[in-house]
C-alpha cells in the first residue's frame, strides 16, 4: 500500500488536530492503541471494507464498487485501522461540495475484537488530522434510530471535544423505495483548532 502507516496519535503527525487531552490521557491513549495502525485509506482497501461489513452483519452493506470508489475519490477523508495487518475498523467520509467546513461520515465500522478501546473515537480523530479536513469545523453523519452504537460514538466524540451534538431530521422513511428506517442527521461542532 502506498500510504505511510502511522501508529502515533494523529496530533503528533499533523498540526491540525493538536487540541488533545492532558498528557496523562495521551499516555494512556498511546498504550491502548500501540498495536493498532491508523492510516488514510487507498482503493485497495475497498474490498476489505466490503468484506468487513458483510461479515459484521450489523452495518448496512453497500456494493463493493461503492467502497472502492469512495477510497479512490475521497482517500484524503477515509481512514482504516489495522491490527496485525488485518482491518479492524474504518471510516468512509467526504467533504460535501457545498459545505467546505463539514466532513460527512458515510460509514464507520469497528471490529468486535477491538471494541471498548476507543477505536471509533480514534478513527474520527485521525480523520480530522488528514489534509482533506483542514478546513472542517463540523462533523455530520446520518444515523438510523436503531443504530445505538453510532449514536453513542458521535455523542461521546462531542463530549470529549466539548462541542455540541445536535440531532436533526434528515431523510424520512418514505424517501426510501425499500423498507428502511428514517435517518437522523447528527451534527457535531463547531470544532476549534488551536494555532499551529
N, C-alpha and C positions, 0 to 999 in steps of 0.2 A: 504494500500500500504506500502511496506517495506522500501521505500526510505524516508529519512527525508525531510520534507518540509522546504524550505528556503525562507523567504521573503526579506532578506537583499540582498544587491548588492553582486554578486559572489566574488568580490575582498575582501570582508570582511570575506569570508568563505574559500577562497583558496588563497595561496600565489602566484600562477602563474599569476594572472590577476590583479596585483596592478598598472599597468600603466593606471591610471584613470584620469579623468578631474579634474580641480581645485575644491576646497571644495564647492564653491557656486553651481557649476554644479552638484556635487554629492548630495547636499542637495535637489536641485530641482528635481533631478532624483528620490530620495527616495520618495518624495511626490507624484510624478506621478505614482509610482509603488507600493505604500504602500498596495494597495488592490489586487495585483497580486502576486501569489506564483510561483516561478520558481524552478524546481527540475528535477533530472535525470528521464528519462522515464523507465517504467517497462513493461513487456509483457502485463500486464492487461490494459495498455494504448493503445495498438494497435487497439483494436476495436473502441475506442473512436476517435482515429485519422482517421480511415477509415470513420466513420460516419461524422466527421467534414469535410473531403474532399468531400464526397458525397453531403452533404448539401450545401457546399460553391459553388459548381458548376463551379468554375473557375480554380481549381487545377486539375492536371492530376490524376485521380483515379486509384490506383493500387489494386490488390486483398487484401482482409483483412489479408490474411496469410502473405503477404509481410510486413505489418506494425507490426504485432505481432512478426514475425521473426527478423526484424530489432531491435526492442526493446529488444528481448531476446539476440541476438548475439552481438549487439552494444549498449547496455544500457549505457555504460560509455561514449558514444558520441551522445546520443539522449536526448532531453530536452522537457519538457512540461511546459506550462504556464497555471495557473488556476486562475479563479476569482469566488469567492463564490462556490468553489468546481466544477465548470464547466470548461471544456477545452476551452481556448480562443487562444491558439497558441501552436505550436510545431516545433521542428527541428529534422529531421532524418539525421544522418550523420555517417560517419565511416572513419577510417584511412586506406587508401589503402595499401595492403600488401607490395607493392614495393615503397611506398612513406611514410616512417615513420614520415616525417616532415610536412605532409599535412593532413588536415581533409577535406573530400569531403562532402559537404552538398547536400544530395539527394533531400530533400523536406523541404520547410518552409511554414507554414500556420499561418495566423493571422486573428482572427475574426474581422468582421466589427465593432463589439461592442467596440473594443479597438484600432482600427486603429488611426493613428496620435498621438499615445502616446509613440512611440519608442519601442514598444514591440518586433518587429523584431530585432532591434539592441540589445536589452537586451537578447533575446534568444541566439544570436550569442556570446555575451559577456559571458553569463553563460556557454555556450558550451565550450568556450576556458578555463574556470576555472576548468573544470572537469579533473579528473586524466587521462582519456583517451586522453587528448590533451596536456599533459605536455611537449611533445617534438615537438609540432606543431609550425611551422614557417609560414605556408601558409594555406589559406582557398581557396578551389576550389568549383565551382558549375557549372553545365551545365544549361543554360538558353535559352529558345526559344526567337527569336526576338520579338514576340508579348507580352511576359511577362514583361511589363514595371515595375510593382511593384517589382519584384525580382531584375531586373537590378538596380532600384533605391536603393533598400535595400543594395546591395553589394557595390555600389558606395558610398553611404552615410556612410556605415561602414568604408570603406577605408579612406574616408575623415576624419572621427572622429579619426581614429588611425594614420593618417598621413602616410599611406603606399600606394604604387601604386596599381591600379586595372587594370589589363590587360584583354582584351577581345581577345580570340584566337579562331580559327576554332576548332571544336571538332567532332561532328557527322553530316555529311551532310544528307539532307532529304532522299536521295536514300538509305541510310543504313536501313531505316525502311520499314517493309513489308506492313504497312498500311499508309494512308495519315498522315504525321507528319512533322512539321517544322524542319528545321535544329536546332541543339543545338550548342550554343557557350559556350566555357569554360571561366568563369570568375576566375581569379587567383589574390588573394589579398596577399600582403606580400612583403618582409619578416616582420613578426611581431617580435618585440624585447621585451623580458620580462625583467623587472628590477631585480636586485639582491634581493634575499629574505632577 
